[in-house]
């Protein structure tokens, strides 16, 4: 993650060096001096950043959220597969985007390089900050905070100098400059601790290197950051505990995330009995979300019909979304299950509905539709039989139309729905798409049920499972097997009806209505 970073004189302080994982050994040494920047410090492999506490594998997107006074920010840090030459050094490019309430606040390209000793240098950044009016319209941008080693991009009368973002060796108390461009970018860093146990809100734990970052240009900017070996940044917060940012998951956006459909076999593809995504014909599932005073209902129906996609017979699932009783999306999805128990997502036929303010239909479109094997679209995995925690995968792929990705982040969990129902043995999956980078959400799946809740990470209300039922002749009770000795007397305590009585019923919006029985 990016933050503005400074260069100050380095002292010769007496500090403690604590080997990672060993808190009972101390060695007195002096504060090591940082090398002066020079292109000669770097090899031809400088864009390959492999420092264990700040690895930058190309084609990887790291996702975070940060709780601020304005709301929950979504932060997407993507290591691009492109490079840039800065001050004679080849650098990897990292794109860092910050969103709030669906609006892009900041879009930054950072440049990093690793020297022969393993130090990660911060070589500059190209920043675009966005300003909006109350209606969410862009009213201006600026490039405040931009800098590049060896240049004076803002015309301040001095050239910027590279700093070290992550050292190869760590000494408690060691301070170092992360960037220096007078009056524009002057962030500093300091090693605080070498082996700190960090627990995130989702319950995951990491043993971390702890640093303190601050900017002399910004009062109150001091913050703690925590880096886990093999992963990098996992958490950060102001010294007072506010504005906490946390790691959510990472996604491999290269072709490696595409499942191997050609290697799968399908002997009974329409028998979808994966316990975490069972698709039983004529089963209907209902979900509800009443956020922002707009009641959203989702009806998911497993149809008795099938369709052949990419040579495989698939189950058809109809998914309808209603907002305030208006149908806004009607989709037919196609699924099949391979012999290993993995459920594949083969495509969807979408109809989106648009209405005016009075609820009159204006038009429809098929945005989001795709079919595996057509126009480069690829099948994806809807549910693994045996998932690997932390490994991302493509759920669907049709370039620029459907690129949903997922990563399993929890198994065997207990999930309590807002309505009070509890499920055990659940899976927790983080979903994200590069097409809508700020759209992060958790989905929870219960064995024997399938999805039970969708929880957006932006703080909005979750969509929760209400129940399921079956349609068709098989769902009809056998009236022929019933006996009736006094059928006109209705004494069932849950439906006791007296001829001529009037009952007052409260509808979903709180209004009262009358019904005569």
DODRENNU-561604 format. One record per residue (C-alpha): y, x, z. Coordinates in pm, whole numbers, padded with zeros to 5 digits, always signed. Example, Ala and Ser with C-alpha at 12.3 -4.5 7.8 and 13.67 -1.06 7.14 Angstrom:
2
-00450+01230+00780 -00106+01367+00714 
//
This chain:
517
+00000+00000+00000 +00349+00115-00074 +00638+00152+00164 +00949+00365+00140 +00885+00721+00268 +01122+01035+00385 +01122+01409+00410 +01254+01577+00726 +01232+01940+00847 +00888+02023+00981 +00876+02154+01339 +00628+02385+01509 +00515+02140+01779 +00219+02196+02010 -00029+01911+01949 -00387+01803+02012 -00649+01807+01739 -00926+01550+01798 -01229+01579+01568 -01320+01236+01433 -01577+01064+01650 -01543+01318+01933 -01280+01228+02192 -01399+01484+02452 -01299+01800+02263 -00944+01928+02226 -00806+02237+02059 -00447+02351+02093 -00293+02439+01760 +00054+02435+01610 +00181+02167+01378 +00067+02281+01032 +00339+02321+00772 +00315+02119+00453 +00309+02310+00125 +00622+02305-00090 +00568+02090-00396 +00476+02278-00712 +00280+02179-01019 +00065+02488-00956 -00088+02314-00651 -00275+02075-00880 -00572+02108-01113 -00637+01914-01433 -00817+01657-01214 -00504+01567-01015 -00523+01198-01113 -00866+01167-00949 -00767+01072-00595 -01078+01099-00375 -00930+01168-00030 -01170+00972+00197 -00884+00796+00377 -00691+00714+00059 -00940+00679-00229 -00800+00535-00550 -01088+00449-00785 -00948+00329-01120 -01021-00035-01199 -01016-00147-00835 -00797-00421-00688 -00740-00421-00309 -00625-00750-00156 -00426-00804+00164 -00225-01068+00345 +00073-01012+00574 +00213-01261+00823 +00593-01254+00820 +00871-01475+00957 +00901-01633+00611 +00531-01708+00575 +00207-01545+00464 +00256-01284+00193 -00025-01197-00048 -00039-00832-00152 -00241-00711-00450 -00281-00334-00495 -00450-00248-00824 -00550+00104-00927 -00495+00111-01301 -00707+00300-01551 -00398+00467-01694 -00210+00782-01591 +00144+00918-01605 +00282+01273-01615 +00537+01323-01336 +00707+01661-01284 +00429+01831-01477 +00151+01667-01271 -00091+01404-01404 -00082+01101-01172 -00288+00787-01130 -00083+00465-01155 -00115+00202-00881 +00040-00142-00926 +00154-00312-00604 +00258-00680-00612 +00387-00893-00324 +00383-01276-00340 +00518-01545-00109 +00478-01919-00166 +00354-01851-00519 +00658-01639-00611 +00642-01272-00708 +00881-01089-00473 +00816-00730-00573 +00632-00558-00857 +00593-00182-00818 +00419+00097-01006 +00341+00391-00776 +00232+00737-00892 -00012+00948-00690 -00180+01285-00740 -00426+01491-00534 -00385+01868-00501 -00666+02124-00490 -00679+02107-00109 -00725+01729-00106 -00372+01625-00003 -00252+01306-00173 +00104+01338-00302 +00340+01049-00359 +00524+01128-00683 +00749+00825-00728 +00767+00454-00794 +00918+00210-01040 +01029-00102-00853 +01135-00450-00964 +01257-00681-00686 +01297-01052-00767 +01554-01297-00631 +01512-01676-00657 +01720-01987-00600 +01605-02271-00373 +01407-02425-00660 +01208-02108-00727 +01396-02005-01041 +01458-01633-01095 +01830-01559-01061 +01815-01182-01074 +01622-00859-01035 +01701-00507-00919 +01524-00170-00904 +01624-00071-00550 +01381+00183-00406 +01281+00334-00741 +01255+00713-00760 +01071+00987-00949 +01004+01347-00850 +01244+01585-01023 +01482+01311-01142 +01793+01130-01020 +01708+00782-01149 +01977+00602-00944 +02252+00858-01004 +02298+00952-00637 +02380+01314-00720 +02048+01463-00603 +01697+01485-00744 +01400+01325-00574 +01121+01532-00419 +00754+01447-00384 +00600+01394-00042 +00252+01377+00105 +00113+01031+00168 -00226+01136+00303 -00321+01482+00424 -00657+01650+00376 -00670+01759+00743 -00535+01567+01039 -00362+01685+01354 -00237+01439+01615 +00141+01456+01632 +00179+01612+01287 +00477+01460+01104 +00536+01487+00732 +00763+01359+00460 +00618+01097+00230 +00910+01079-00013 +01267+01204-00033 +01541+01063-00252 +01868+01067-00051 +01984+00719+00044 +01708+00552-00159 +01362+00655-00039 +01312+00862+00276 +00988+00748+00443 +00819+00965+00706 +00467+00967+00847 +00304+01092+01166 -00060+01122+01273 -00105+00914+01591 -00483+00906+01646 -00800+01005+01463 -01063+00756+01577 -00925+00409+01654 -01142+00097+01652 -00964-00176+01455 -01080-00538+01455 -00942-00769+01186 -00886-01142+01215 -01211-01214+01031 -01408-01017+01291 -01479-00709+01077 -01434-00373+01250 -01341-00028+01124 -01304+00315+01281 -00966+00432+01158 -00712+00707+01127 -00386+00577+01278 -00044+00680+01147 +00311+00583+01228 +00545+00536+00931 +00920+00496+00953 +01229+00510+00737 +01555+00651+00880 +01742+00433+00630 +01609+00113+00793 +01651+00042+01164 +01337-00100+01323 +01117+00005+01032 +00862+00194+01243 +00510+00063+01189 +00153+00162+01261 -00098+00189+00976 -00474+00218+00996 -00696+00383+00734 -01078+00359+00720 -01292+00631+00566 -01414+00538+00220 -01182+00239+00197 -00824+00339+00273 -00560+00111+00424 -00709-00174+00628 -00427-00287+00860 -00063-00233+00948 +00192-00380+01185 +00536-00317+01332 +00537-00132+01663 +00604-00463+01839 +00293-00615+01678 +00479-00832+01425 +00439-00847+01047 +00069-00766+01061 -00096-00691+00728 -00475-00697+00693 -00730-00602+00432 -00924-00894+00283 -01145-00748+00014 -01161-00532-00296 -01264-00618-00648 -01398-00401-00928 -01209-00529-01232 -01406-00313-01476 -01704-00429-01682 -01929-00314-01397 -01862-00647-01222 -02025-00845-01503 -02377-00954-01400 -02667-00857-01627 -02747-01188-01791 -02967-01024-02055 -03191-00886-01781 -03252-01225-01619 -03550-01451-01692 -03545-01831-01683 -03876-02017-01658 -03738-02328-01480 -03359-02297-01519 -03270-02654-01421 -03454-02639-01086 -03155-02516-00889 -03278-02490-00532 -03084-02187-00408 -03019-02304-00048 -02651-02210-00069 -02589-02395-00396 -02852-02664-00446 -02779-02884-00747 -02997-03195-00714 -02952-03453-00994 -02754-03765-00895 -02623-03599-00580 -02252-03670-00522 -02040-03461-00285 -01692-03550-00157 -01415-03321-00033 -01062-03390+00090 -00736-03198+00136 -00433-03379+00280 -00185-03089+00268 +00186-03143+00203 +00151-03521+00243 -00040-03534-00086 -00398-03649-00039 -00631-03455-00269 -00986-03576-00318 -01257-03383-00501 -01573-03557-00621 -01858-03333-00739 -02148-03514-00908 -02471-03357-01034 -02546-03544-01356 -02899-03632-01471 -02822-03477-01811 -02860-03119-01933 -02710-02891-02196 -02832-02574-02368 -02591-02281-02326 -02669-01936-02464 -03029-02047-02521 -03082-02162-02160 -03114-02523-02046 -02844-02596-01787 -02769-02862-01528 -02442-03047-01584 -02210-03097-01285 -01904-03321-01309 -01608-03215-01094 -01312-03455-01062 -00990-03385-00872 -00757-03666-00765 -00410-03626-00613 -00267-03941-00459 -00533-04137-00650 -00435-03992-00990 -00705-03804-01181 -00558-03460-01254 -00870-03271-01362 -01209-03377-01500 -01455-03096-01561 -01817-03067-01672 -01968-02740-01542 -02297-02588-01659 -02532-02408-01421 -02882-02261-01436 -03104-02065-01197 -03300-01754-01289 -03647-01669-01161 -03499-01450-00886 -03308-01747-00742 -02962-01650-00864 -02745-01940-00984 -02555-01865-01304 -02229-02023-01412 -02248-02076-01789 -01918-02244-01870 -01709-02554-01831 -01544-02824-02038 -01209-02908-01879 -00963-03194-01925 -00634-03155-01735 -00406-03459-01698 -00025-03455-01678 +00183-03745-01543 +00549-03833-01509 +00711-03907-01172 +00601-04270-01195 +00237-04182-01250 +00231-04255-01623 +00006-04030-01829 +00203-03786-02047 -00080-03587-02199 -00394-03381-02153 -00510-03028-02230 -00831-02826-02210 -00692-02514-02043 -00962-02321-01858 -01250-02434-02081 -01507-02172-02183 -01871-02136-02282 -02087-01827-02241 -02170-01667-02574 -01871-01815-02757 -01561-01612-02844 -01659-01326-02613 -01711-01538-02301 -01969-01406-02052 -02188-01586-01801 -02118-01519-01434 -02289-01561-01099 -02211-01873-00898 -02442-01780-00609 -02664-01478-00550 -03009-01520-00402 -02966-01196-00206 -02600-01090-00205 -02476-00740-00124 -02194-00754+00129 -01870-00613-00005 -01979-00582-00369 -01763-00783-00607 -01891-00971-00908 -01764-01184-01195 -01813-01559-01157 -01691-01627-01509 -01531-01427-01786 -01335-01551-02082 -01044-01316-02139 -00705-01460-02035 -00862-01803-01973 -01127-01778-01701 -01170-01458-01500 -01270-01568-01149 -01420-01300-00926 -01585-01308-00584 -01715-01087-00306 -01943-01188-00017 -01763-01094+00305 -01980-01263+00568 -02330-01399+00625 -02510-01597+00898 -02180-01738+01026 -02101-02043+01237 -01836-02259+01068 -01650-02544+01237 -01475-02777+00994 -01135-02922+01091 -01305-03263+01110 -01525-03136+01394 -01856-03083+01211 -02036-02753+01275 -02260-02561+01033 -02468-02252+01109 -02616-01974+00895 -02321-01986+00655 -02198-01747+00387 -01833-01657+00349 -01710-01560+00002 -01366-01433-00096 -01253-01551-00441 -00974-01411-00656 -00867-01404-01020 -00646-01146-01196 -00494-01436-01391 -00338-01575-01070 -00316-01266-00847 -00172-01451-00547 -00457-01704-00539 -00691-01576-00269 -00925-01812-00088 -01233-01813+00128 -01522-02043+00044 -01786-02124+00303 -02140-02223+00206 -02399-02376+00439 -02776-02360+00374 -02905-02685+00232 -02552-02809+00168 -02363-02575-00064 -01989-02533-00032 -01848-02695+00282 -01491-02565+00292 -01230-02388+00081 -00957-02211+00279 -00660-02061+00088 -00528-01740+00244 -00165-01841+00195 -00180-02059+00505 -00210-02394+00326 -00455-02661+00443 -00826-02616+00369 -01032-02845+00147 -01323-02966+00359 -01657-03130+00291 -01679-03498+00387 -02036-03584+00295 -02278-03647+00012 -02486-03932-00119 -02718-04014-00409 -02670-04252-00699 -02917-04426-00928 -03229-04638-00868 -03385-04388-00626 -03098-04444-00385 -03158-04821-00362 -03330-04942-00044 -03661-05125-00090 -03559-05485-00023 -03906-05599-00119 -04048-05429+00189 -03801-05599+00425 -03874-05915+00627 -03613-06178+00712 -03676-06424+00995 -03314-06530+01052 -03105-06369+00776 -02785-06569+00833 -02733-06432+01185 -02565-06090+01161 -02591-05922+01501 -02596-05555+01401 -02349-05396+01648 -02196-05185+01370 -02141-05481+01140 -02128-05795+01349 -01982-06076+01137 -01890-06426+01254 -01827-06694+00988 -01457-06780+00957 -01330-06476+01152 -01044-06255+01030 -01059-05878+01082 -00759-05646+01065 -00836-05319+00889 -00617-05010+00882 -00611-04833+00548 -00590-04454+00493 -00210-04462+00494 -00187-04646+00827 -00109-04990+00682 -00284-05306+00795 -00466-05546+00569 -00661-05870+00622 -01009-05954+00500 -01192-06286+00546 -01567-06288+00592 
//
